[in-house]
Amino acid sequence: MAGKNIPVYLFLGLLESGKTKLIQETLEDPEFDDGSITLLLVCEEGELEYEQRKFAKPDRVVIKTVNDKSEFNVANLTRWAAESKCGRVMIEYNGMWMVNELYNALPGNMLLFQSLLTVDSNTIFIYSKDNGMRSLLIDKLAQAEMVVFNRADTVNSEEKKMELHKLVRQASRKSTIVYEFNDGTVEYDEIPDPLPFDVNAPVIEIKDNDYGVWMLDCQNNISNYEGKTISFLAQVCQTKKPGPGFFVPGRFVMTCCAADIQFIGFPCRYEGYEKLKDKEWVRVTAVLNMASNPVYKNRGPVLTAKTIVSALKPQNEVVTFS
């Protein structure tokens, strides 16, 4: 069992968002059964309880309740998988826990196969405007391959759907967005997401306020930029992390609120890097390639500067992902 890869199905969402209902329906579907044992890890208790007798294969589902975040670690997950002899894992993740904590807890042979986020359309606008809850929500939106807005009759208008579309795209440009209505019908979001810059231009010009959009698209579609020349406004970060001959040009990006502002940039090779002043503003024109660098565990985006020119501080020093 130790060397066998185990796919993980991750179900995200704040409390009472519909995670339990979605997992129940999934396990009731005979087509979901692959003949192996499913280990279902339940990390929070909601109003609904699982009706195991209704599962398509109730004898092939082992339910384990995880009461505390401290229990969610590599040793326990390895042991639970071995004890259950499972071939796959489903996780109903606690909405108050950050997703990165999950990734750190997964054993090396547990591979994230699919991640879904359920959202209650009746409360989404309340959460999205509350700094504390918005931070938790954006954390889940950034990791979900599919976002399901259930009870969507309350947001069934072009104006509200556009607002939700922008909320999702602030965290991820790759998530599929689905609306599930009270009568059981579903509707897929088909609002187009054109990039505000031309990735096929000889020099990809990133406008000041589009830096976050570019960074987000790089995370999702790095192959679109490999070997290409990119021009952008950035602030100099003089750090020893990327090694001799490098500095990091980047911007401060706000994910959801002031508490989540972080500096994001790629290491940049530049012969005159030592002459640059820390925190000064520059216009960078550089070629991006995937390469090894000390800031990455493996390979990652690395810039090779063509020109570095002094620039004026922008009107908005902090940018967003949308």
N, C-alpha and C positions, 0 to 999 in steps of 0.2 A: 504493500500500500504506500510505503514512503516515497517510492519513485514514480508513482502514478499521478498524472496531472488531473486535478479535480476542477471542473468548471464551476464558477460562482455566479449566481443570479442575484443581483443586488436590488432591493426595493427600498427606495428613499421616500421621505415625506415627513412633514410635521405631524404631530399627533392629530388623529381623527381625519387624516387626509384621504383615507380609502386604501391604504396598503394591505390591510388584512383581507378586505373584500377581493382585491385583485389577486392576491396569492391564493385565496380559497378557490376562486374561479379557475385559476391556472392549474391547480392540482386536481380539480374536478374534470379537467379536459383530458380525455383518453389519449389524444394525440401528443400530449406533453410527456407521457410516460415513455421512457427509453429503456425500460427493463432493469434499471439500476435503482439502488436505494437513494432517496433524497433526504439529506439532513437539513431540517428547517430550524434556523436559529432565530428566535423571537426576542428582540432586544427592548421592547416596550409593550405595555399592556394597554389596549384600547377598550372601547365599549364592546366590540365584537370578539367572540372567541372562535377558534377554529373548530369546524365540524369534520373531524377526521373520517368519520364513517361515510361522508359524502365524496371523499377523494376517489379518483378513478382507481387507484391502487393504495388503499389505506394501510396495508401491511408493508408497503415499501416507503413509508414516510416516517422518519424519526424526528419528533419535535423536542427541541432543547431550549429552555428559557434562560436568557442571559440577563441577570438582574442588575449587574453593575459593570461599568465600563472597564474596570480593572480585570474582570474575568476574560475580557476580549483580548487575547494575546496569542502569540504563535504556539506556545506550549499547549494551551487548552484547545485551540482549534485543531492542532495535530492529533491530540488525544481523542477529542470528540469524533473526528473523522475516522480514526482507527476503530473506536468502540462501535460506531454505527455501521462500519463497513460501507460507507456511502460512496456513490459514484459521482455525486454532484451536491452542491450546497446552495440553499436559498437563504438569504438574510433579510429579515424585516428589521432594518436598521433604525436605531433610536434617532428621532429627529433633532434631539438636542446635542448629539455627538457630531463632531466634525468628520468629514469623510476621510481626510488624510490619516486620522487615527485608525480607521479601518484598514487602509492600505499598509500601515506599519504593522498591523496585527496578523496579516495573512501569511501563512507559511509559503515557502517558495514554490510548492507544487499546487497551490490554489490560485487559479488564474481567473481574473474577472472576465466573464463571458458576456454579460449583459447588465446594464444598469437602467432602471426605470424610476421616474419620480412621479408620485401622485400628488395632486394639488386640489384642495377644496376651493372651488370657485366662489363660494360664499364668504370666504375669509381672506382670500389672496390679497385684496387691495388693502386690508387692515394690516396684514403682516408686512407687505411691501413698503409701507410708510412708517413702520416702527423700526428704529435703528437696530435694536437687539434681534428681533425676529427676522428682519431683512437680511442681516448678516448670515444667519443660519439658512435662510432660503436661498440666497445667492450661492452659498457653499454647495448646496445640493444641485442647483441648476447647472453649475459649472461642470458637474460630473455625470449628469444624466444623458444617456443616448436618446431617451424618449421622455417627454414630459406630457403627462395626461392630466388635463384639467377636467375633473369629474364634476357632476352637478352643474354642468356648463350652461344651463338655461338662463342663469343670472348674468352671464357675460356674452349672450348671443346677440351681439351688435358689432358692427364694423369698428366703431370707436373703441369699445372695450377690448376687442380681440387685437387691435393694433397696439393698445397699451400693454397687453400681456405679451404679445410678440416682441416688443421692444425690451420688456423685462427679461425675457428668456435670452434674447440676443446680447444683452449686456453681459451675460455670463458665458454664453456659448453660441457659436454660429453653426454648430453641427447638429444640435438636438432636433429630433423630430417632434413637432408639437401636435397634440391630438386633443380634441374636445369631445367629451362623452356626455350625452344628454340624459335626462331623467327617463326617457322612454327606451334607453339602451342603444340608440343610434350614435354613431361616431362621425366626426368630421376632421379631416386633416388640414392643418394650417398650410396655405399655399401662397402666403405673402412673400414676394421675392426679396432677396437680400443681396442686391448688387454691392460690390465693393466700391468705396469712394476713390479708388485709384486703379490704374491700369497695370495689371501684373505682367502684361506682354510688352510694355513700353521698353525702349532701349535703356532708360533710367526710370525706375519706379519712384515717382515723387510722392512722398508721404507728407500731407499737409499737417500743420501743427496739431490740430485737434483730432487727427485720424491715427495718431501713434498707437493708441490702445486697440483700435480696430485691427491695425496691422499686426500687432503683437499677438492678438487673439487668433487671427487667421494663420499666423506662422505656427502657432501651437497645433492647429487642426490640419493645416495643409502646407507643411514646410517644403514639400517637393516643388511647390509652385514658385519658390523663391531661390532654390539652390542654383548657384552659378550666375545669379543675376545681380545687377548693380542697383543699389537702393540709395536714395537720398532722403535724409530726415534731420529734423532739429532735435538736439539732445543736450543733456547736461553731463559734464565729465565726472566720472567717478574714478579716482585714482586708488586702486586696490591691488594688493599683491596676489590675490586669489588666482587670476588667469595666468600668472607667470610673467617673466621678463619680456618686455617688448609689447605688452598689452595694457590697455585701459578698458573701461566699460562705459560706453555712451548709452544713456538711457533717460527715462522719464519717470516721474512719480505718477502712479496709476491708482485711482480709487475704484475699488470693486463695488462697494455699496454704500459706505459711509466713511467719515473721516478716520475712524479707528482702523480701517482696513487699507489705508494708503500704503503702497510699497513701491520701491524703486525697481524697475524692470528694464533690463537691457542685455545685449549680447557682448561677449568679449571681442575686442577689436585690436587687431595687429596694426601697429603704426610706429614707424621708425622714430618719429619725433614725439612719442607719447609723454616722455618725461618733461617736456616743455609746457605741457598743458596744465592749467591750474584746476585743482579740484573744485567742482561745482560750477565752473564757467560754462557758458552756453556756446555750442558750436554747431555748424552745419556739417553733417557727416555724409560723404559719398563713398560707398564701400561695396565690395562684392561679398555676398553671403555664400558660405559653403558649410556642409556638415563635416566636422573634424573633431579630433580628440582635444580636450583641454581640461586642466585641473578643476575647473568649476563644474564639470559634468562627471558623473560616474562612468559613462561610456562616451559616446559621441554626441555633439550638439551643434547648434548654429554658431558659427564663428565668422566674424567680419574681417576683411582685409581692406584697410582704408586706401582709397585713391586720393582723396583730398579731405582735409579737415580745416574749416574756415571759421573764424570767430563770428558769433551771431548775437543778436539782441535777445534779451529775455522775452519770452512770449507773454501775452496778456494773461493767459491761463497756464500757470506752471503745472497744475495737476490735470491729467486727462482721465477719461473713462474708457471702458471697453465698448461703448455704444456710440 
